[in-house]
Structure formats: structure tokens, C-alpha cells
């Protein structure tokens, strides 16, 4: 059962989205995207927790 997250889930206009086999994999992909595309230098625990809480199981 995949786990999904999209930048739009955080209110961003970015159309990036991920579907992975585990929540940790989603968080890892989102963290890399935030650093590469959104110029987020540090992925804080708060930010990682937000992404984790917004992941949907499909």
C-alpha cells in the first residue's frame, strides 16, 4: 500500500508529488526536493514531522 505526499498538501503551488512504499521513503524524497527546488537549507524535525503527518496511505 503506497504512501503519498504532494507539495500542494503543504499549500505550495509546486506540483511535485511522491508515492513510496513507506512513510520514511516519502520524507526522504520530500527532504531532497525541498533542498534542491525550494532552497530549504535545513530540514528541521518540525518540518519532517509535518510531512509525516500529512502523508496519505492509499
C-alpha positions, 0 to 999 in steps of 0.5 A: 500500500503506497504512501503519498505526499504532494507539495500542494498538501503543504499549500505550495503551488509546486506540483511535485508529488511522491508515492513510496512504499513507506512513510520514511521513503516519502520524507526522504524524497520530500527532504531532497526536493525541498533542498534542491527546488525550494532552497530549504537549507535545513530540514528541521524535525518540525518540518519532517514531522509535518510531512509525516503527518500529512502523508496519505496511505492509499 
